[in-house]
Amino acid sequence: MPATETTATEAPPPAEAPDPSPPSGGRRRRRSRGGGKSGTAAAAPPAEAPSTTPSPEAVSLEPLLQRIAELAETVREQSRQIDRLARAVAELAERPVAAAPPAKVGVFVDVANIELAAERARVRLDWGEVLARLTHDRQLVRAVAYAPVHDDPQVSPESQRFVEPFLDKGYKIVTKPLRRFADGSIKANVDIEMALDIVTLADRLDVVVLVSGDGDFAHLVEALQARGVRVEVVGFEQSTASVLRNAADRYIDILSLVRNGRR
């Protein structure tokens, strides 16, 4: 029997998978395997225009910067004012300073009281020098010496012991006759005349210089002080009443006003 020739039967080709595309004929875009992007590069988005709206931080700084500018201008203005003031002060410093007017002073001397004290102290006073020292750097308005004189018409007042030391020394001399009492004593009280003259001139004086050691003048001193007048008492330390010395604004030892007055 003849050999039967076996012929290999070829496998039929695989059937093609049906196309999943819809029957409408439209072709679905295939995605690329890389990142899901299509094969064609996508167009870049358009660049955004720069914003003109200021940021919140810039808006919050504007008032602060404005305030700083205002303060800087204020400082500059103050600096200019200080410069002007400094120039004005410098100009004033260069101008001559007007001196204060000198104090107006009146000098009133209880001649008998002070001359008897000088005799006890063995001192001779130069009343011109005393007046010059008392009125130094001050304006003399009036200098008055109140002197007792004998009532003898044959004796000239100029030659009497209480008048002669004050002649031509710059004093107005007011005399009062000595009174003789029954007990033989002689006295001339000039306190009233002195007090009246001083009170009358007080409105024209800044300083009253009372040359006496009589404590009866203490009330006069207080009355003058109440009117705003400064009172200086001049006398011998041993012969000046403490009540008068304590009442005065200033006490001056008369020996400090003379260079060499010892007899």
C-alpha positions as CSV (number, residue, x, y, z in Angstrom):
1,M,0.0,0.0,0.0
2,P,1.5,3.1,-0.9
3,A,2.5,5.3,1.9
4,T,0.1,7.9,2.6
5,E,1.8,11.4,2.4
6,T,0.9,13.4,5.3
7,T,0.8,17.0,4.6
8,A,1.1,19.4,7.5
9,T,-1.9,21.5,7.6
10,E,-1.0,25.2,8.2
11,A,-2.8,27.0,10.9
12,P,-5.2,29.6,9.7
13,P,-4.1,33.3,10.3
14,P,-5.6,34.8,13.4
15,A,-8.6,36.8,13.0
16,E,-8.2,40.5,13.3
17,A,-9.8,42.1,16.3
18,P,-12.7,44.2,15.5
19,D,-12.0,47.9,15.3
20,P,-13.3,49.6,18.4
21,S,-13.8,52.8,16.6
22,P,-17.4,53.9,16.5
23,P,-19.1,53.3,13.4
24,S,-19.4,57.0,12.7
25,G,-16.2,56.7,10.9
26,G,-14.4,59.2,13.3
27,R,-10.9,58.1,14.2
28,R,-10.0,58.3,18.0
29,R,-6.7,60.1,18.8
30,R,-4.2,57.6,20.0
31,R,-2.4,58.5,23.2
32,S,1.3,58.2,23.2
33,R,2.9,56.0,25.6
34,G,5.1,58.7,27.1
35,G,3.1,60.6,29.8
36,G,-0.2,60.4,28.0
37,K,0.7,63.2,25.6
38,S,-0.3,63.1,22.0
39,G,2.4,62.7,19.4
40,T,2.0,66.3,18.4
41,A,3.5,68.9,20.9
42,A,0.9,71.1,22.7
43,A,1.1,74.9,22.2
44,A,2.6,76.9,25.2
45,P,0.1,79.0,27.2
46,P,0.3,82.8,26.5
47,A,2.5,84.9,28.9
48,E,0.6,86.8,31.5
49,A,0.9,90.6,31.4
50,P,2.6,92.2,34.5
51,S,0.1,93.4,37.1
52,T,-0.1,97.1,37.9
53,T,-1.9,96.7,41.2
54,P,0.5,97.5,44.2
55,S,1.1,94.7,46.6
56,P,-0.5,95.0,50.1
57,E,3.0,95.4,51.6
58,A,3.7,98.5,49.4
59,V,0.4,100.0,50.2
60,S,1.0,99.7,54.0
61,L,4.5,101.4,53.7
62,E,3.3,104.5,51.9
63,P,1.8,106.3,55.0
64,L,5.0,105.5,56.9
65,L,7.3,106.8,54.2
66,Q,5.2,110.0,54.0
67,R,5.4,110.5,57.8
68,I,9.1,110.0,57.7
69,A,9.4,112.7,55.0
70,E,7.3,115.1,57.0
71,L,9.4,114.5,60.2
72,A,12.6,115.1,58.2
73,E,11.3,118.4,56.9
74,T,10.3,119.4,60.5
75,V,13.8,118.6,61.7
76,R,15.3,120.7,58.9
77,E,13.0,123.6,59.8
78,Q,13.9,123.3,63.5
79,S,17.6,123.3,62.5
80,R,17.1,126.5,60.6
81,Q,15.4,128.1,63.5
82,I,18.2,127.1,65.9
83,D,20.7,128.6,63.5
84,R,18.8,131.9,63.4
85,L,18.5,131.9,67.2
86,A,22.2,131.2,67.6
87,R,23.0,134.2,65.3
88,A,20.7,136.4,67.3
89,V,22.3,135.4,70.6
90,A,25.8,136.0,69.1
91,E,24.7,139.5,68.0
92,L,23.3,140.3,71.4
93,A,26.5,139.1,73.1
94,E,28.5,141.6,70.9
95,R,26.3,144.5,71.9
96,P,27.5,146.6,75.0
97,V,25.4,145.7,78.0
98,A,23.6,148.7,79.5
99,A,24.6,149.0,83.2
100,A,21.9,149.1,85.7
101,P,21.2,152.6,87.0
102,P,23.0,153.3,90.3
103,A,21.1,153.3,93.5
104,K,19.9,156.6,94.8
105,V,21.2,157.3,98.3
106,G,20.6,159.9,101.0
107,V,23.1,160.3,103.9
108,F,21.8,161.7,107.2
109,V,24.2,162.5,110.1
110,D,23.3,162.9,113.7
111,V,26.3,165.1,114.3
112,A,26.3,165.4,118.1
113,N,25.7,161.7,118.7
114,I,28.5,160.6,116.3
115,E,31.0,163.3,117.1
116,L,30.8,162.6,120.9
117,A,31.3,158.9,120.2
118,A,34.4,159.8,118.1
119,E,35.8,161.8,120.9
120,R,35.4,158.9,123.3
121,A,37.1,156.7,120.8
122,R,39.8,159.3,120.2
123,V,39.1,159.4,116.5
124,R,39.0,162.3,114.1
125,L,36.8,161.7,111.2
126,D,37.2,163.1,107.7
127,W,33.6,163.6,106.7
128,G,34.4,164.1,103.1
129,E,36.1,160.8,102.9
130,V,33.3,159.1,104.8
131,L,30.8,160.5,102.3
132,A,32.8,159.4,99.3
133,R,33.0,155.8,100.7
134,L,29.3,155.7,101.5
135,T,28.3,156.8,98.1
136,H,30.8,154.9,96.0
137,D,29.1,153.6,92.8
138,R,25.8,155.1,93.9
139,Q,24.0,158.4,93.1
140,L,24.0,160.8,95.9
141,V,20.7,162.7,96.2
142,R,21.2,164.4,99.5
143,A,23.7,164.5,102.3
144,V,22.6,166.4,105.5
145,A,24.3,167.0,108.8
146,Y,22.2,167.9,111.7
147,A,24.3,169.9,114.2
148,P,23.4,171.7,117.5
149,V,24.8,175.2,117.9
150,H,25.1,177.6,120.7
151,D,22.4,180.3,120.9
152,D,25.0,183.0,121.6
153,P,24.7,185.4,118.7
154,Q,28.4,186.5,119.1
155,V,29.6,183.0,118.1
156,S,29.3,182.2,114.4
157,P,27.9,178.8,113.6
158,E,30.8,178.0,111.3
159,S,33.3,178.1,114.2
160,Q,31.3,175.8,116.4
161,R,32.6,172.3,117.1
162,F,29.7,170.4,115.6
163,V,29.6,172.5,112.4
164,E,33.2,173.0,111.4
165,P,34.0,169.3,110.5
166,F,31.3,169.4,107.8
167,L,32.1,172.6,106.1
168,D,32.9,172.2,102.4
169,K,32.5,168.4,102.6
170,G,29.4,168.1,100.5
171,Y,26.8,168.2,103.2
172,K,23.9,170.5,103.8
173,I,24.2,171.6,107.4
174,V,21.0,172.0,109.4
175,T,21.5,173.6,112.8
176,K,19.4,173.7,115.9
177,P,20.1,175.8,119.0
178,L,21.1,174.1,122.2
179,R,18.6,174.2,125.0
180,R,19.6,175.0,128.5
181,F,17.7,173.1,131.2
182,A,17.2,174.1,134.9
183,D,19.7,171.5,136.0
184,G,22.4,173.2,133.9
185,S,22.5,170.6,131.1
186,I,22.5,171.6,127.5
187,K,20.9,169.6,124.8
188,A,19.6,169.9,121.2
189,N,17.4,167.1,120.0
190,V,17.5,166.9,116.3
191,D,15.7,163.5,116.0
192,I,12.4,165.0,114.8
193,E,14.0,167.2,112.1
194,M,16.0,164.2,110.8
195,A,13.0,161.9,110.8
196,L,10.8,164.4,108.9
197,D,13.4,165.1,106.3
198,I,14.1,161.4,105.7
199,V,10.4,160.5,105.4
200,T,9.9,163.4,103.0
201,L,12.8,162.3,100.7
202,A,12.1,158.5,101.0
203,D,10.1,158.4,97.8
204,R,13.2,159.6,95.9
205,L,15.6,157.3,97.5
206,D,16.6,153.6,97.2
207,V,18.9,153.7,100.2
208,V,18.9,155.7,103.4
209,V,22.2,155.9,105.3
210,L,21.6,156.8,108.9
211,V,24.8,157.9,110.7
212,S,23.9,157.6,114.4
213,G,23.9,155.2,117.3
214,D,20.7,156.4,118.8
215,G,18.2,153.6,119.4
216,D,15.3,156.0,119.1
217,F,15.7,155.7,115.3
218,A,14.7,152.0,115.2
219,H,11.1,152.8,114.5
220,L,12.1,155.1,111.7
221,V,14.1,152.4,110.2
222,E,11.2,149.9,110.2
223,A,8.9,152.6,108.7
224,L,11.3,153.1,105.8
225,Q,11.7,149.4,105.2
226,A,8.0,149.1,105.0
227,R,8.1,151.5,102.1
228,G,10.7,149.5,100.2
229,V,13.7,151.6,101.2
230,R,16.9,150.0,102.2
231,V,18.4,151.3,105.4
232,E,22.1,151.3,106.4
233,V,23.2,152.3,109.8
234,V,26.7,153.7,110.4
235,G,28.3,154.2,113.8
236,F,30.8,153.2,116.3
237,E,30.4,149.6,117.5
238,Q,30.6,150.4,121.2
239,S,28.2,153.4,120.9
240,T,25.5,152.0,118.6
241,A,22.3,150.7,120.3
242,S,21.7,147.1,119.5
243,V,18.0,147.7,118.7
244,L,19.1,150.1,115.9
245,R,21.8,147.8,114.6
246,N,19.5,144.8,114.5
247,A,16.8,146.8,112.7
248,A,19.1,147.9,109.9
249,D,19.5,146.1,106.6
250,R,23.2,146.7,106.9
251,Y,25.4,147.9,109.7
252,I,28.7,149.6,108.9
253,D,31.5,150.3,111.4
254,I,32.5,153.8,110.7
255,L,36.2,153.0,111.4
256,S,36.2,150.9,108.3
257,L,35.5,154.0,106.2
258,V,38.6,156.0,107.3
259,R,42.2,155.2,106.7
260,N,43.8,156.9,109.7
261,G,41.5,158.8,112.0
262,R,43.2,158.4,115.3
263,R,43.6,161.6,117.3
